[in-house]
Amino acid sequence: MVTLGIESTAHTFGVGIVNKGKILANVREMYVTESGGIIPMESAKHHVGVANEVYERALKEAGISEDKIRVIAFSRAPGLAPCLIEGMKFAKEKSKKLKVPLVGVNHCVAHLEVGGVVGAKDPVMLYVSGANTQIIAYEAGKYRIFGETLDMGVGNFIDTFARYLNLGFPGGPKVEQLASASKNYIELPYTVKGMDIALSGILTNLRQKIERMNSISIPPTRKLHSQVQDIDKKVDDKSCLNNTLSVNTSNKYRVERANYTKEDLCYSMQETVFAMLVEVSERALAHTGKKELLLGGGVACNSRLQEMCKIMCEERGAKMFVPENSLLVDNGAFIAFTGEIMFNSGVREKENVDINARERTDQVSVCWK
């Protein structure tokens, strides 16, 4: 039984083909920008433009004709609504043409299920993607969320940080490359609240530090006390950064350039945020008593995060599982893989199936377990 999977939750349109748990094809095209982040409507237009090409390439890679397809699975939740809609429309068109059933797949659940490819049986998953940061494990008929971000997903956090550094989108790989060039740790806020983490305050702190990498000029027309107050708003601890206030010949006040680089900030960001993620993951392992940690999501491609998780698992006597990068990022293969499992358990969608852009992992009834 050949299952086709269609992924379109955000920046990627992917088509995967699976037969009895074996991945036959996994083809994807990603919306990218030179600057800024994802514009949902533009990403959706990208999906429309590449859909047929990606579909044909997947069939060619799998070495099959489309009349061999028996099931079509598609990512129905969660994600950016314009992007989800285009994927669903494409899936419905193919379902009608080939007269095969549809299966709607929760994108987050697919990240969990594809762990079976690498042998994970009952793991705690550290799910780190653009919009999602969750610690998930299966308990009592559902995938339960034991911890999560309180504000923004770690992938979006890193991409926003990369935009502040003018690195373009996606920013994760570029940030990782810059981080590898430094070992100079700059102190950042460490925000773990029980089993949850918060990232917006760290992002604000990083933005302030990026601004300090450039000299700040103060117009000479202001009074001295006003100038110092203005500086204090921009620099919360001048002494620790060796910044000094001085007067130049044109009667301007200036805060001298900070003593760190963008490489230092990338390194420090990774060390801080990844340590937070490892901490809550370890706490979830201890709470559930499980002995497996599965990494999922695009941020899990980061080699430093993998290294830190591996050290933690070795110290706990737990096993760590990491699918290959092509299955960590958004892709059609893990949608097909999960759709096949769901279909075999009796899951079928009605003709009026729709997207659910805000469906959470723990709202899915896992009837196939």
Helices and strands as residue ranges (DSSP letters): E 2-7, E 12-19, E 22-30, H 40-62, G 66-68, E 69-77, H 81-98, E 102-106, H 107-113, G 114-118, E 124-128, E 133-139, E 142-148, H 154-164, H 172-179, E 192-193, E 196-197, H 200-212, E 216-218, H 224-234, G 239-241, E 245-247, E 253-255, H 262-288, E 292-296, G 298-301, H 303-316, E 319-321, H 325-328, H 333-344, G 361-363
